[in-house]
Amino acid sequence: MTHQIIQPDGWVQAKGYANGVLTEDGTLYTGGQIGWNKDQVFVAKDFIGQMEQVLRNILDIVEAAGGTASDVVRLTWFVKDKKEYMAHQREVGEAYRRVFGKHFPAMSMLVVADLIEDEALVEIEATAKITKS
C-alpha cells in the first residue's frame, strides 16, 4: 500500500495540500484544519465556534480514514490570541468534549502571529493511529 490521501465525502477539494494522509502502518496525519466547514466557509466568527468546527473537521477526516476520536494520539494547536484562549478555558473544555468526549491525546499549543486565512482564529493538526481489524 502506498500512502492514501483522505478526503471526507462532500468536502470541497483541498488545493495544494491533503486534508489527511494515511500511511501503510495506519498512522494518519491531518493537514492543519481551520474553522471553516466542508464548503470552506467560516460560519462561526468567534474562537469557540471555530475551535469546535476545527475539531469536527479533524474527526471527519479520522472517520473517513476508518478511525474514531480515540485513535487520535496528538493534537498541535496554533492560536492567534493567547488571551482569548485563556479567558475561555471552560468553554474550550465544553466544546472539546462535545466533539472528542473525554479522550485527551498528547497536545501542544503555539501562539502565532497570524494564519494564512484571514478569518481563521485557530488551526489544529492531528496525528492518529488507526488499526484495522
Backbone as JSON, one array per atom type, in Angstrom:
{
  "sequence": "MTHQIIQPDGWVQAKGYANGVLTEDGTLYTGGQIGWNKDQVFVAKDFIGQMEQVLRNILDIVEAAGGTASDVVRLTWFVKDKKEYMAHQREVGEAYRRVFGKHFPAMSMLVVADLIEDEALVEIEATAKITKS",
  "N": [[0.84, -1.18, 0.0], [0.56, 2.17, -0.84], [0.91, 5.53, 0.4], [-2.22, 6.86, 1.38], [-4.45, 9.27, 0.3], [-6.69, 11.12, 2.22], [-9.89, 12.26, 2.0], [-12.71, 13.6, 3.13], [-16.06, 12.67, 2.24], [-18.02, 14.84, 0.28], [-16.69, 17.16, 0.91], [-15.21, 20.26, -0.14], [-12.61, 20.16, -2.49], [-9.28, 20.1, -1.33], [-6.71, 22.47, -2.01], [-3.5, 22.31, -3.06], [-2.63, 20.92, -0.86], [-3.16, 18.08, 1.32], [-6.02, 16.98, 3.07], [-5.84, 14.81, 4.73], [-3.44, 12.2, 5.27], [-2.93, 8.85, 5.08], [-0.78, 6.41, 6.25], [1.04, 3.35, 5.46], [1.35, 1.95, 7.87], [-0.87, 2.65, 9.32], [-0.82, 5.13, 10.46], [-2.24, 8.27, 10.64], [-2.05, 11.44, 9.33], [-3.2, 14.66, 9.68], [-3.78, 17.53, 7.65], [-3.28, 20.92, 8.64], [-6.14, 22.06, 10.19], [-8.71, 24.46, 9.88], [-11.25, 26.79, 11.03], [-13.34, 26.58, 9.13], [-16.17, 25.23, 7.3], [-17.19, 22.19, 5.52], [-17.53, 23.27, 3.03], [-15.67, 25.2, 2.84], [-16.29, 27.57, 4.17], [-16.47, 30.07, 6.59], [-18.51, 29.79, 9.21], [-18.79, 30.29, 11.93], [-17.63, 33.09, 13.73], [-16.34, 33.51, 16.05], [-13.91, 32.5, 18.57], [-14.47, 30.06, 20.06], [-16.53, 28.86, 18.55], [-15.18, 28.48, 16.09], [-13.09, 26.83, 16.96], [-14.48, 24.51, 17.77], [-15.53, 23.74, 15.29], [-13.15, 23.19, 13.93], [-12.25, 20.92, 15.37], [-14.33, 19.16, 14.75], [-13.89, 18.96, 12.01], [-11.41, 17.63, 12.02], [-12.19, 15.22, 13.23], [-13.96, 14.31, 11.25], [-12.13, 13.73, 9.18], [-10.57, 11.73, 10.4], [-12.54, 9.76, 10.79], [-13.21, 9.3, 8.1], [-10.97, 7.95, 7.35], [-11.35, 5.59, 8.59], [-11.21, 5.55, 11.34], [-11.7, 6.51, 14.84], [-12.49, 9.02, 17.34], [-10.97, 8.23, 19.55], [-8.69, 7.22, 18.41], [-7.0, 9.28, 17.88], [-3.86, 10.53, 18.6], [-2.29, 12.74, 18.96], [-2.49, 16.28, 19.11], [-1.8, 19.36, 17.67], [-1.98, 22.66, 18.33], [-2.52, 25.89, 16.96], [-2.83, 29.1, 17.83], [-4.11, 32.42, 17.5], [-4.59, 34.31, 19.45], [-3.66, 34.41, 22.56], [-4.71, 35.45, 24.97], [-7.48, 35.43, 24.53], [-7.94, 32.68, 24.28], [-7.15, 31.82, 26.88], [-9.01, 33.18, 28.45], [-11.32, 31.81, 28.05], [-11.38, 29.19, 29.04], [-13.2, 27.31, 30.26], [-15.28, 27.15, 28.35], [-13.79, 26.26, 26.18], [-13.08, 23.68, 27.06], [-15.67, 22.54, 27.26], [-16.57, 22.63, 24.56], [-14.59, 21.07, 23.38], [-15.08, 18.54, 24.59], [-17.62, 18.01, 23.56], [-17.05, 17.17, 21.01], [-14.79, 15.36, 21.09], [-15.24, 13.91, 23.36], [-14.17, 12.42, 26.38], [-11.58, 11.9, 25.66], [-8.24, 12.5, 25.66], [-5.59, 13.28, 23.93], [-1.97, 13.54, 23.5], [-0.91, 16.91, 23.55], [0.05, 20.02, 22.08], [0.44, 23.55, 22.19], [0.74, 26.45, 20.32], [1.31, 29.9, 20.13], [0.68, 32.07, 17.57], [1.59, 34.61, 15.18], [-0.09, 35.02, 13.0], [-2.43, 33.44, 10.72], [-2.81, 31.72, 7.59], [-5.37, 31.99, 6.33], [-7.33, 34.79, 6.6], [-9.67, 35.04, 8.22], [-9.42, 32.96, 10.01], [-9.05, 31.87, 13.33], [-7.9, 29.9, 14.8], [-5.89, 27.01, 14.28], [-5.53, 23.56, 13.9], [-3.63, 20.62, 13.91], [-3.55, 17.08, 13.53], [-2.52, 13.81, 14.65], [-3.15, 10.43, 14.18], [-3.52, 7.01, 15.12], [-4.53, 4.4, 13.4], [-5.96, 1.31, 13.62], [-6.84, -1.39, 11.75], [-9.17, -3.95, 11.88]],
  "CA": [[0.0, 0.0, 0.0], [1.23, 3.47, -0.78], [0.15, 6.46, 1.23], [-3.56, 7.1, 0.87], [-4.98, 10.61, 0.58], [-8.01, 11.04, 2.86], [-10.73, 13.42, 1.69], [-14.08, 13.26, 3.51], [-17.1, 12.83, 1.23], [-18.77, 16.09, 0.28], [-15.84, 18.32, 1.2], [-14.54, 20.92, -1.25], [-11.26, 19.62, -2.64], [-8.16, 20.9, -0.85], [-5.84, 22.92, -3.1], [-2.11, 22.45, -2.69], [-2.34, 20.12, 0.33], [-4.12, 17.0, 1.58], [-6.66, 17.06, 4.39], [-5.29, 13.71, 5.52], [-2.61, 11.2, 4.6], [-2.86, 7.61, 5.85], [0.39, 5.63, 5.85], [0.9, 1.9, 5.48], [1.27, 1.42, 9.23], [-2.08, 3.11, 9.97], [-0.69, 6.46, 11.01], [-2.94, 9.28, 9.87], [-1.62, 12.82, 9.57], [-4.1, 15.62, 9.06], [-3.28, 18.86, 7.38], [-3.82, 21.88, 9.6], [-7.56, 22.35, 9.96], [-9.16, 25.74, 10.39], [-12.65, 26.81, 11.44], [-14.37, 26.61, 8.09], [-16.91, 23.98, 7.14], [-16.83, 21.36, 4.36], [-17.59, 24.11, 1.84], [-14.63, 26.2, 3.06], [-16.96, 28.8, 4.58], [-16.45, 30.32, 8.03], [-19.83, 30.06, 9.76], [-18.52, 30.92, 13.23], [-16.64, 34.18, 13.71], [-15.74, 33.55, 17.38], [-12.9, 31.47, 18.82], [-15.04, 28.77, 20.47], [-17.22, 28.29, 17.39], [-14.19, 27.99, 15.13], [-12.37, 25.7, 17.56], [-15.33, 23.33, 17.69], [-15.58, 23.33, 13.88], [-11.85, 22.57, 13.63], [-12.24, 19.57, 15.94], [-15.25, 18.36, 13.93], [-13.19, 18.69, 10.75], [-10.42, 16.59, 12.3], [-12.91, 13.96, 13.44], [-14.44, 13.86, 9.93], [-11.0, 13.14, 8.47], [-10.25, 10.48, 11.1], [-13.6, 8.8, 10.47], [-13.08, 8.95, 6.68], [-9.86, 7.01, 7.26], [-11.74, 4.36, 9.28], [-10.91, 5.63, 12.76], [-12.6, 7.18, 15.77], [-11.8, 10.04, 18.14], [-10.0, 7.6, 20.45], [-7.48, 6.9, 17.66], [-6.15, 10.46, 17.81], [-2.8, 10.43, 19.6], [-1.62, 14.03, 19.14], [-3.05, 17.49, 18.52], [-0.96, 20.55, 17.76], [-2.84, 23.83, 18.18], [-1.93, 27.18, 16.63], [-3.84, 30.12, 18.14], [-3.66, 33.79, 17.24], [-4.82, 35.19, 20.59], [-3.49, 33.67, 23.82], [-5.62, 35.98, 25.99], [-8.83, 34.93, 24.24], [-7.94, 31.26, 24.66], [-7.08, 31.7, 28.34], [-10.23, 33.74, 29.04], [-12.47, 30.94, 27.76], [-10.99, 27.81, 29.33], [-14.36, 26.46, 30.5], [-15.95, 26.95, 27.06], [-12.89, 25.43, 25.38], [-13.28, 22.3, 27.52], [-17.01, 22.07, 26.89], [-16.6, 22.41, 23.11], [-13.72, 19.91, 23.12], [-15.76, 17.3, 24.99], [-18.75, 17.77, 22.64], [-16.54, 16.51, 19.81], [-13.86, 14.27, 21.39], [-15.56, 13.24, 24.62], [-13.13, 12.53, 27.41], [-10.33, 11.41, 25.09], [-7.28, 13.59, 25.68], [-4.28, 12.87, 23.43], [-0.88, 14.49, 23.73], [-1.22, 18.18, 22.88], [0.92, 21.19, 22.17], [-0.21, 24.77, 21.72], [1.65, 27.53, 19.94], [0.69, 31.18, 19.83], [1.28, 32.51, 16.32], [1.25, 35.98, 14.8], [-1.19, 35.02, 12.05], [-2.68, 32.23, 9.96], [-2.93, 32.06, 6.17], [-6.72, 32.51, 6.07], [-7.52, 35.96, 7.47], [-10.75, 34.83, 9.19], [-9.11, 31.86, 10.92], [-8.57, 32.23, 14.67], [-7.22, 28.72, 15.34], [-5.6, 25.91, 13.36], [-5.09, 22.39, 14.66], [-3.29, 19.43, 13.13], [-3.69, 15.87, 14.35], [-1.94, 12.54, 14.26], [-3.95, 9.33, 14.72], [-3.05, 5.65, 14.81], [-5.75, 3.64, 13.08], [-5.73, -0.11, 13.43], [-8.0, -2.02, 11.11], [-9.26, -5.36, 12.29]],
  "C": [[0.89, 1.25, 0.0], [0.41, 4.36, 0.15], [-1.19, 6.76, 0.56], [-4.01, 8.51, 1.27], [-6.4, 10.44, 1.13], [-8.74, 12.37, 2.63], [-12.17, 13.04, 2.06], [-15.07, 13.54, 2.38], [-17.8, 14.17, 1.39], [-17.96, 17.33, 0.58], [-15.33, 18.92, -0.11], [-13.1, 20.42, -1.29], [-10.21, 20.61, -2.12], [-7.27, 21.28, -2.03], [-4.43, 23.11, -2.57], [-1.72, 21.69, -1.43], [-3.38, 19.0, 0.41], [-4.73, 17.22, 2.95], [-6.16, 15.96, 5.3], [-4.45, 12.79, 4.66], [-2.49, 10.02, 5.55], [-1.7, 6.79, 5.34], [0.12, 4.14, 5.98], [0.72, 1.32, 6.88], [0.04, 1.91, 10.0], [-1.96, 4.46, 10.64], [-1.36, 7.45, 10.06], [-2.43, 10.65, 10.3], [-2.66, 13.72, 8.92], [-3.33, 16.88, 8.72], [-3.85, 19.77, 8.46], [-5.25, 22.23, 9.24], [-7.92, 23.67, 10.6], [-10.67, 25.7, 10.55], [-13.67, 27.01, 10.34], [-15.01, 25.26, 7.96], [-16.47, 23.25, 5.88], [-16.84, 22.12, 3.05], [-16.56, 25.23, 1.88], [-15.23, 27.59, 3.34], [-16.87, 28.9, 6.1], [-17.86, 30.68, 8.48], [-19.66, 30.8, 11.08], [-17.43, 31.98, 13.06], [-15.89, 34.27, 15.03], [-14.79, 32.37, 17.58], [-13.51, 30.12, 19.14], [-15.75, 28.1, 19.29], [-16.25, 27.74, 16.36], [-13.44, 26.79, 15.68], [-13.19, 24.42, 17.45], [-15.43, 22.83, 16.25], [-14.28, 22.65, 13.47], [-11.82, 21.13, 14.14], [-13.18, 18.66, 15.17], [-14.61, 18.01, 12.6], [-12.18, 17.57, 10.94], [-11.12, 15.25, 12.47], [-13.47, 13.43, 12.12], [-13.33, 13.18, 9.14], [-10.64, 11.79, 9.08], [-11.28, 9.41, 10.75], [-13.55, 8.38, 9.0], [-11.95, 7.96, 6.45], [-10.17, 5.69, 7.97], [-11.49, 4.38, 10.78], [-12.01, 6.3, 13.57], [-11.79, 8.22, 16.56], [-10.72, 9.42, 19.03], [-8.72, 7.17, 19.74], [-6.52, 8.08, 17.55], [-5.14, 10.41, 18.95], [-2.09, 11.76, 19.85], [-2.4, 15.13, 18.44], [-2.05, 18.62, 18.71], [-1.82, 21.74, 17.38], [-1.99, 25.05, 17.84], [-3.03, 28.22, 16.86], [-3.24, 31.51, 17.93], [-3.75, 34.68, 18.48], [-4.79, 34.39, 21.89], [-4.5, 34.14, 24.86], [-7.05, 35.48, 25.77], [-8.94, 33.46, 24.63], [-8.0, 31.11, 26.18], [-8.36, 32.19, 29.02], [-11.44, 32.82, 28.88], [-12.17, 29.46, 28.02], [-12.19, 26.88, 29.52], [-15.07, 26.13, 29.18], [-15.11, 26.09, 26.12], [-13.1, 23.96, 25.76], [-14.63, 21.73, 27.13], [-17.09, 21.75, 25.4], [-15.75, 21.19, 22.75], [-14.46, 18.61, 23.42], [-16.98, 16.99, 24.11], [-18.29, 16.99, 21.42], [-15.74, 15.26, 20.16], [-14.19, 13.51, 22.67], [-14.46, 13.45, 25.63], [-11.82, 11.9, 26.96], [-9.38, 12.58, 24.97], [-5.91, 13.1, 25.21], [-3.2, 13.84, 23.87], [-1.19, 15.76, 22.94], [-0.1, 19.18, 23.09], [0.11, 22.38, 21.68], [0.85, 25.82, 21.47], [0.83, 28.77, 19.67], [1.44, 31.74, 18.61], [0.81, 33.92, 15.98], [0.04, 36.02, 13.86], [-1.32, 33.64, 11.43], [-2.95, 32.64, 8.51], [-4.31, 32.62, 5.82], [-7.02, 33.61, 7.08], [-8.59, 35.75, 8.54], [-10.44, 33.79, 10.25], [-8.52, 32.38, 12.23], [-7.74, 31.12, 15.3], [-7.0, 27.72, 14.21], [-5.08, 24.76, 14.21], [-4.74, 21.28, 13.67], [-3.29, 18.23, 14.08], [-2.88, 14.73, 13.76], [-2.8, 11.46, 14.93], [-3.29, 8.02, 14.33], [-4.27, 4.78, 14.65], [-5.38, 2.19, 12.83], [-6.99, -0.72, 12.86], [-8.0, -3.49, 11.48], [-9.66, -6.25, 11.17]]
}
